[in-house]
Amino acid sequence: MIVDRRIGLFILMRESLLTLAFLGAWDVFVVVMFQVFHQDWMEQPTLPVSLLGSAVVLFLSVRNNAAYGRWWEARTLWGAITNNCRSFGRQAGSLLGGRPDLACAMAAYPYALRSALGRLEDSGDIARLLPPEMRKAIAGRNNQPNAILYEIGLAVNEEVARQKIDGAVHGQIDRILSDLANAQGGLERIRNTPLAIQFSLIPRLVANIFCVLLPLSMVQTLGWITPLGSSLVGLLFVALDKIGSDLQDPFDNSPHAMPMRTMARTIEIDLLQPVNIPVEGPISPVRGVLS
């Protein structure tokens, strides 16, 4: 996730540079053909292009709202993951009498969730934090985050039976695990249900068509400065399309995605420091981007 506005503007311009270069070359071609070679057919009426531009802006706005809704829902669900992991650590310490192994297992859970959502290779954090018996138990499971929650639930059951803890107390911890499973299900739904093709493909196609037609409606009025005016307007449409495409996949391996590794490290710190287990410090932005 980009946390430095200057870096964000630089990344946006860098990722849009190829499209802008193509459109700028087309603008120059249109001006030369009209001004030098007097190709009057290149002069097109302004009204249809203006109406098309209004429709494109409306379409892009709807798509961008849908994309941002997916991104923000993912962030909200990760907030629920964070809060419930902290609640589990507090309950394990106050009601189960400590159990640092359960705190470590829960600290491994967000790392496993990050790997599953982003389809990433395990960075070694799961093996570092998960107790050996749980590592063996979840080996080969398709859904490792869910397997970790399952094994934590079994360990809680054993501890409750051993200490003869009241069932109401057990129910409080089980509700936390259920809330974690519900939040994970919401995140998996976002990952497994991409934005509809009508929203992800058509806006870019129509925006590019508009940018191609734009200099044809401006060349008679602006003349040789058509590339400047057309490029400025085209930049707006390219940027609007780029913003939507960046936000529609919150778990993609890009600077615009959720900072899942940073959030996982925050959860690890919150769980392990109370049980006096050494832990690395928070993750800092690298060139204005949190991973």
C-alpha positions in Angstrom: 0.0 0.0 0.0 1.4 3.4 -1.0 1.7 5.7 2.1 3.8 8.5 0.5 1.7 10.8 -1.8 4.7 11.8 -3.9 5.6 8.2 -4.5 2.0 7.4 -5.4 2.0 10.1 -8.0 5.3 8.9 -9.4 4.0 5.3 -9.6 0.8 6.4 -11.3 2.7 8.4 -13.9 5.2 5.6 -14.5 2.5 3.0 -15.0 0.6 5.2 -17.4 3.6 6.4 -19.4 3.4 3.9 -22.2 -0.3 4.6 -22.9 0.3 8.4 -22.7 3.3 8.1 -25.1 1.2 6.2 -27.6 -1.6 8.8 -27.4 0.8 11.7 -27.6 2.3 10.2 -30.8 -1.2 9.8 -32.3 -2.0 13.4 -31.4 1.1 14.6 -33.2 0.2 12.5 -36.3 -3.3 13.9 -36.4 -2.0 17.5 -36.2 0.6 16.9 -38.9 -1.9 15.3 -41.2 -4.5 18.1 -40.7 -2.2 21.1 -40.8 0.4 20.0 -43.3 -1.4 17.6 -45.6 -4.8 19.2 -45.2 -6.6 15.9 -44.5 -10.0 17.5 -43.7 -11.6 14.2 -43.0 -9.7 14.1 -39.7 -11.8 17.0 -38.5 -14.7 15.5 -36.5 -17.6 17.3 -34.8 -17.1 18.1 -31.1 -20.6 17.2 -29.7 -20.5 13.4 -30.3 -17.0 13.2 -28.7 -18.1 15.3 -25.7 -21.2 13.1 -25.2 -19.0 10.0 -25.4 -16.6 11.6 -22.8 -19.4 12.2 -20.4 -20.6 8.5 -20.8 -17.0 7.3 -20.2 -16.6 9.3 -17.0 -19.8 8.0 -15.7 -18.8 4.4 -16.5 -15.4 4.8 -15.0 -16.9 6.3 -11.9 -19.2 3.4 -11.4 -16.4 0.9 -11.9 -14.0 2.8 -9.6 -16.7 2.9 -6.9 -17.1 -0.9 -7.2 -13.3 -1.4 -7.1 -12.8 0.8 -4.1 -15.7 -1.0 -2.4 -13.9 -4.3 -2.8 -10.6 -2.8 -1.5 -12.3 -1.2 1.5 -14.2 -4.3 2.4 -11.0 -6.2 2.3 -9.4 -3.7 4.7 -12.4 -3.9 7.0 -12.2 -7.7 7.2 -8.5 -7.5 7.9 -9.3 -5.1 10.7 -11.7 -7.8 12.1 -8.8 -10.3 11.8 -6.5 -8.0 13.8 -9.0 -7.3 16.5 -10.0 -11.0 17.0 -6.4 -12.2 17.0 -5.7 -9.7 19.8 -8.9 -10.8 21.7 -7.7 -14.4 21.4 -4.3 -13.5 22.8 -6.0 -11.8 25.8 -8.4 -14.6 26.4 -5.6 -17.2 26.2 -3.5 -15.3 28.7 -6.3 -14.5 31.2 -8.6 -17.5 30.9 -6.4 -20.4 29.8 -3.4 -19.4 32.0 -0.9 -18.3 29.4 -0.3 -20.9 26.7 2.5 -19.1 24.7 2.3 -21.9 22.2 -1.3 -20.8 21.3 -0.2 -17.2 21.0 2.5 -18.3 18.6 0.0 -20.4 16.6 -2.4 -17.5 16.3 0.5 -15.2 15.3 1.2 -17.6 12.4 -2.4 -17.5 11.2 -2.3 -14.0 9.5 0.9 -15.0 7.7 -0.8 -18.1 6.4 -3.8 -16.1 5.4 -1.6 -13.6 3.5 0.1 -16.4 1.6 -3.3 -18.0 0.7 -5.0 -14.8 -0.4 -2.0 -13.5 -2.4 -1.2 -17.0 -3.7 2.3 -16.5 -2.4 5.0 -18.9 -1.3 5.4 -19.2 2.5 8.1 -16.7 3.6 9.1 -18.9 6.5 7.0 -17.1 9.1 4.5 -19.9 9.5 7.3 -22.5 10.2 9.0 -20.0 12.5 5.9 -19.4 14.6 3.8 -22.5 14.4 4.5 -25.2 17.1 6.0 -28.4 15.6 3.0 -30.6 16.3 0.7 -28.1 14.5 3.1 -27.9 11.5 2.8 -31.7 11.1 -1.0 -31.6 11.5 -1.6 -29.0 8.8 1.0 -30.4 6.3 -0.7 -31.1 3.0 -4.0 -29.2 3.9 -5.4 -27.2 1.0 -6.6 -24.3 3.2 -3.8 -23.8 5.7 -5.2 -20.7 7.5 -8.4 -22.7 8.2 -6.4 -25.7 9.3 -4.5 -23.5 11.8 -7.8 -22.3 13.3 -9.0 -25.9 13.5 -5.8 -27.0 15.3 -6.0 -24.0 17.7 -9.6 -25.0 18.4 -8.6 -28.5 19.3 -5.8 -27.3 21.6 -8.3 -25.0 23.3 -10.7 -27.9 23.8 -7.9 -29.9 25.4 -6.9 -27.1 27.7 -10.5 -26.5 28.7 -11.0 -30.2 29.6 -7.7 -30.4 31.4 -8.4 -27.3 33.6 -12.1 -28.0 33.8 -12.9 -24.5 32.7 -16.5 -23.4 32.6 -18.3 -23.9 29.3 -19.2 -20.2 29.1 -15.6 -19.3 29.1 -14.9 -21.8 26.4 -17.8 -20.3 24.4 -16.2 -16.9 24.5 -13.0 -18.2 22.9 -14.9 -20.3 20.4 -16.8 -17.2 19.3 -13.5 -15.5 18.6 -12.4 -18.4 16.4 -15.7 -18.3 14.6 -15.4 -14.6 13.9 -11.9 -15.2 12.5 -13.3 -17.9 10.2 -16.1 -15.6 9.1 -13.7 -12.8 8.3 -11.5 -15.2 6.4 -14.5 -16.4 4.4 -15.2 -12.8 3.4 -11.7 -12.3 2.2 -11.7 -15.5 0.3 -15.0 -14.4 -1.4 -13.3 -11.2 -2.6 -10.3 -13.2 -3.9 -12.4 -15.8 -5.6 -14.9 -13.4 -7.2 -13.1 -11.0 -9.5 -14.7 -7.8 -10.7 -17.2 -8.6 -13.5 -15.6 -8.4 -17.0 -18.0 -5.7 -17.9 -16.3 -3.5 -15.3 -12.7 -4.6 -15.7 -12.4 -4.6 -19.5 -15.0 -2.4 -21.2 -14.1 0.9 -19.3 -10.5 0.6 -20.5 -11.5 -0.1 -24.1 -14.0 2.7 -24.2 -11.6 5.2 -22.5 -8.9 4.4 -25.1 -11.3 4.8 -28.0 -12.3 8.2 -26.6 -8.7 9.2 -26.3 -8.1 8.2 -29.9 -11.1 10.3 -31.1 -10.3 13.3 -28.9 -7.7 15.0 -31.1 -9.9 14.7 -34.1 -12.5 16.9 -32.4 -9.9 19.4 -31.2 -7.5 19.8 -34.1 -9.4 22.6 -35.9 -9.7 24.7 -32.7 -6.3 24.1 -31.1 -4.2 23.6 -34.2 -0.6 22.9 -33.3 -1.2 22.8 -29.6 -3.7 20.0 -29.9 -1.2 17.4 -28.5 -1.0 19.4 -25.3 -4.7 19.8 -24.8 -5.5 16.3 -25.9 -2.8 14.7 -23.7 -4.0 16.6 -20.6 -7.6 15.4 -21.1 -6.4 11.9 -22.0 -4.3 11.8 -18.8 -7.4 12.3 -16.8 -9.2 9.3 -18.4 -6.1 7.1 -18.3 -5.6 7.9 -14.6 -9.2 7.2 -13.8 -9.0 3.8 -15.5 -5.7 3.0 -13.8 -7.0 3.8 -10.4 -9.9 1.4 -10.8 -7.7 -1.4 -12.2 -5.3 -0.9 -9.3 -7.9 -1.2 -6.6 -10.0 -4.1 -8.0 -7.7 -6.8 -6.7 -6.8 -6.0 -3.1 -4.5 -9.0 -2.7 -2.4 -8.6 -5.9 1.4 -8.4 -5.5 1.5 -4.7 -6.3 2.1 -1.4 -4.5 -1.7 -0.8 -4.5 -2.6 -4.0 -2.6 -3.4 -4.5 1.1 -0.2 -4.3 3.3 -0.9 -7.8 4.5 2.7 -8.5 5.6 2.7 -5.3 7.7 -0.6 -6.2 9.3 0.6 -9.7 10.1 3.7 -8.4 11.8 1.5 -6.0 13.8 -0.6 -8.9 15.0 2.5 -11.0 15.8 3.9 -8.1 18.0 0.6 -7.7 19.8 0.3 -11.4 20.6 3.9 -12.3 21.5 5.0 -9.3 23.5 2.5 -9.9 26.4 3.9 -13.5 26.8 7.5 -12.2 26.7 8.5 -13.8 23.5 11.1 -11.8 21.5 9.8 -10.3 18.3 11.0 -8.1 15.5 9.9 -4.5 15.2 7.1 -3.2 12.9 7.7 -3.2 9.2 8.6 0.2 7.8 7.7 1.6 4.4 10.2 0.9 1.6 10.3 3.8 -0.9 6.9 5.0 0.4 5.2 1.5 0.1 4.1 -0.9 2.8 4.2 -4.5 1.9 
